[in-house]
Amino acid sequence: MGRVFKHRTKRFILVTAIGMLMMGAINFQIVKVHVYPLLRELQHEIIVYKTKDYHIKETEHFIIKHEKYDEEMIDLVAKAAEEKYIEVTKMFEYTPKDKITVIVYDDAQKLMQNTNLEQSKPPMGVYYASTIQILSPRLWVPSDQNMEDIFLNQGPMVHEVTHLLVDDLARGNYPLWFTEGMALYQEYVQTGYEWGENLNYDGAPFTVEQLTNDFSSLNEMLAYKRSFELVRSLAEREGFEKLNQVLRELKKGESFENAHQLVYGRSVNSMYENK
């Protein structure tokens, strides 16, 4: 009965908020930070249902689901997940209240279908609807190399855990380039990996405005590189704790611009492009 009441209450809140938004009674971003978690939870439940028959291994902070039982591989995913969780949550000064669902796929097409991806090449990992969905390292780590070493240091766990924390803290209220820059910066801090180190721009680097408005249509590799550069530069100049403050302001429904004005006292453009 309690579960039914909980779902009815959430549905009422969702419908009421959307109705108020349509009438112009409340600010869009205020609605977003309250409605977004409900929509994300619904998507999460759909993913959990789609993988209801998978094997499950639980750790302190994770529920790891895998279609084909592979003890060595699942133990490796569990080890990487817990190690990276401790490192990343410490920097964000935040731990999720629930265990994180990780789904490991032996079939790249299933990962693509369950995360609604349409790109030609499947990624190693995807953050989607409060879940971390990854390809089994057996699919991408060469058989003649050390799978544990490569997965721990080059695998997707730091990146995807960061996406989840940013999404939790800001309730979806951020531009895409920002969460990618945060995730790549965490990879750099935790593993030393520097995205796009050997890539060169064809002309001037992308501006914040270009990244915000046209991220998906820009050169992907260079857009990620620029996102990483901007977040890294700001974190190293002003300290990562201030980026944590920005996330908390975004959670309240502040715009990206206002959140930076409140924390830094300056505009987004002047903060990120003042290198």
C-alpha positions in Angstrom: 0.0 0.0 0.0 2.8 2.4 0.9 4.5 1.8 -2.5 1.2 2.5 -4.3 0.8 5.7 -2.3 4.3 6.7 -3.1 3.9 6.2 -6.8 0.5 8.0 -6.8 2.0 11.0 -4.9 4.9 11.2 -7.4 2.5 11.1 -10.3 0.4 13.8 -8.8 3.5 16.0 -8.3 4.6 15.4 -11.9 1.2 16.2 -13.4 0.8 19.3 -11.2 4.2 20.6 -12.0 3.7 20.2 -15.7 0.3 21.9 -15.5 1.8 24.8 -13.7 4.6 25.1 -16.2 2.1 25.1 -19.1 0.2 28.0 -17.4 3.4 29.9 -16.9 3.0 29.8 -13.1 6.5 28.7 -12.3 10.0 28.9 -13.8 11.0 26.1 -16.2 14.3 25.3 -14.4 12.5 25.1 -11.0 10.1 22.6 -12.5 12.9 20.7 -14.1 14.9 20.0 -10.9 11.8 18.6 -9.2 10.3 16.7 -12.1 13.6 15.3 -13.6 14.3 12.9 -10.7 10.8 11.4 -11.1 11.3 10.9 -14.8 14.7 9.4 -14.2 13.4 7.0 -11.7 10.7 5.8 -14.1 13.4 5.2 -16.8 15.5 3.4 -14.2 12.6 1.0 -13.3 12.2 0.2 -17.0 15.9 -0.7 -17.4 15.7 -2.8 -14.2 12.7 -4.6 -15.6 14.4 -5.2 -19.0 17.3 -6.9 -17.1 15.2 -8.7 -14.5 16.6 -12.1 -15.4 20.3 -11.1 -15.2 22.6 -12.5 -12.5 23.1 -10.1 -9.6 26.2 -9.4 -7.5 25.8 -6.9 -4.7 28.6 -4.9 -3.1 28.6 -2.2 -0.5 27.6 0.5 -3.0 26.6 -1.3 -6.2 24.1 -3.8 -7.7 25.9 -5.4 -10.6 23.8 -7.2 -13.2 25.1 -9.5 -15.8 23.4 -11.7 -18.4 26.0 -14.5 -18.5 27.6 -15.6 -15.2 31.3 -14.8 -15.4 32.7 -14.7 -11.9 36.2 -13.4 -12.8 34.9 -10.5 -14.9 32.1 -9.6 -12.4 34.6 -9.6 -9.5 36.8 -7.2 -11.5 33.9 -4.9 -12.3 33.0 -4.9 -8.6 36.6 -4.1 -7.6 36.9 -1.2 -10.0 33.4 0.1 -9.1 34.1 0.3 -5.4 37.7 1.7 -5.8 36.5 4.5 -8.1 33.4 5.2 -6.1 35.5 6.0 -3.0 37.8 8.3 -4.9 35.2 10.2 -6.8 32.6 10.6 -4.1 35.3 12.0 -1.9 36.0 14.8 -4.4 32.3 15.6 -4.8 31.6 15.4 -1.0 28.5 13.4 -1.8 27.4 9.8 -1.7 24.1 8.5 -3.3 21.5 7.3 -0.9 20.8 4.1 -2.9 23.1 1.5 -4.3 24.1 2.2 -8.0 22.9 -0.3 -10.6 25.6 -1.4 -13.0 24.6 -3.5 -16.0 27.3 -5.4 -17.9 26.7 -6.5 -21.4 28.2 -9.2 -23.6 26.2 -7.9 -26.5 27.0 -4.4 -27.7 23.7 -4.1 -29.4 21.8 -4.7 -26.2 23.7 -1.9 -24.6 22.8 0.4 -27.5 19.1 -0.5 -27.4 18.7 -0.2 -23.6 20.3 3.3 -23.6 18.7 4.5 -26.8 22.0 5.1 -28.5 22.1 5.4 -32.3 25.8 5.9 -32.9 27.7 3.5 -35.1 30.3 2.4 -32.6 29.2 1.3 -29.1 31.0 3.0 -26.2 32.7 1.2 -23.4 30.2 2.6 -20.9 27.1 4.8 -20.7 25.4 6.6 -17.9 21.7 6.4 -18.4 18.7 6.9 -16.1 20.6 6.4 -12.8 22.3 3.3 -14.1 25.9 2.7 -15.4 25.8 0.4 -18.4 29.1 -1.0 -19.7 30.5 -3.5 -22.1 32.2 -6.5 -20.6 35.9 -5.8 -20.7 36.3 -9.2 -22.5 34.8 -7.4 -25.5 37.4 -4.7 -25.7 40.5 -5.7 -23.8 42.9 -7.6 -26.0 43.3 -11.2 -24.8 47.1 -10.9 -24.7 46.9 -8.0 -22.3 46.2 -7.7 -18.5 42.5 -7.2 -18.3 42.5 -6.1 -14.7 45.2 -3.5 -15.1 43.5 -2.0 -18.2 40.0 -2.0 -16.8 41.0 -0.4 -13.5 43.1 2.3 -15.2 41.5 2.8 -18.6 37.9 1.5 -18.0 34.7 3.5 -17.9 33.9 3.4 -14.1 35.4 6.8 -13.1 33.8 8.5 -16.1 30.3 7.0 -15.6 30.2 7.3 -11.8 31.1 11.0 -12.2 28.1 11.4 -14.6 25.8 9.9 -12.1 27.0 12.1 -9.3 26.8 15.3 -11.4 23.3 14.2 -12.4 22.2 13.5 -8.8 23.7 16.8 -7.5 22.4 19.1 -10.2 19.2 17.1 -11.0 19.8 17.2 -14.8 20.2 21.0 -14.8 23.4 21.5 -16.7 24.7 21.6 -20.3 26.0 18.4 -21.8 29.6 19.7 -22.3 29.8 20.5 -18.5 29.1 16.9 -17.4 31.5 15.5 -20.0 34.2 18.0 -18.9 33.6 17.0 -15.2 33.8 13.3 -16.1 37.0 13.7 -18.1 38.6 15.9 -15.4 37.9 13.1 -12.9 39.6 10.6 -15.2 42.6 12.9 -15.3 42.7 13.3 -11.5 42.1 9.7 -10.6 44.0 7.9 -13.4 46.3 10.5 -15.0 44.6 10.0 -18.4 44.4 13.3 -20.3 41.7 13.3 -23.0 42.8 14.5 -26.4 46.4 15.2 -25.4 47.6 14.7 -28.9 44.6 16.2 -30.7 45.0 19.6 -32.4 42.3 22.1 -33.2 41.6 23.1 -36.8 41.4 26.8 -36.0 40.3 28.4 -32.7 39.1 26.1 -29.9 35.3 25.9 -29.4 33.7 28.6 -27.3 31.5 28.0 -24.3 28.6 29.2 -26.4 29.3 26.7 -29.2 29.7 23.9 -26.7 26.4 24.8 -25.0 24.3 25.3 -28.1 25.9 22.9 -30.6 27.7 20.2 -28.6 26.2 17.2 -30.5 26.9 18.7 -33.9 30.6 19.6 -33.3 33.6 17.4 -33.9 33.1 14.9 -31.1 36.7 14.4 -30.1 37.5 18.1 -30.1 34.3 19.0 -28.3 35.3 16.5 -25.5 38.8 17.8 -25.5 37.6 21.4 -25.1 35.1 20.5 -22.4 37.9 18.8 -20.4 40.2 21.8 -20.9 37.6 24.3 -19.6 36.7 22.3 -16.5 40.3 21.5 -15.7 41.4 25.1 -16.1 38.7 26.4 -13.8 39.2 23.7 -11.2 43.0 24.3 -11.1 42.5 28.1 -10.8 39.6 28.3 -8.4 39.5 24.9 -6.7 37.2 22.0 -7.3 35.2 22.8 -4.2 33.7 25.8 -6.0 32.5 23.5 -8.8 30.8 21.5 -6.1 29.1 24.7 -5.0 28.0 25.3 -8.6 26.3 21.9 -8.7 24.4 22.7 -5.5 23.2 26.0 -7.0 22.0 24.1 -10.1 20.1 21.7 -7.9 18.1 24.6 -6.6 17.0 25.5 -10.1 19.4 28.3 -10.8 20.5 28.7 -14.4 24.0 27.7 -15.4 24.8 31.4 -15.7 23.3 32.4 -12.4 24.9 29.5 -10.6 28.3 30.8 -11.7 27.5 34.3 -10.8 26.5 33.2 -7.3 29.6 31.2 -6.7 32.3 33.2 -8.6 30.7 36.6 -9.0 31.4 36.5 -12.7 29.8 35.3 -15.9 30.2 31.8 -17.3 32.2 33.0 -20.3 34.6 35.0 -18.3 35.2 32.1 -15.9 35.9 29.4 -18.4 37.5 31.4 -21.2 39.8 33.3 -18.9 42.8 31.1 -19.4 
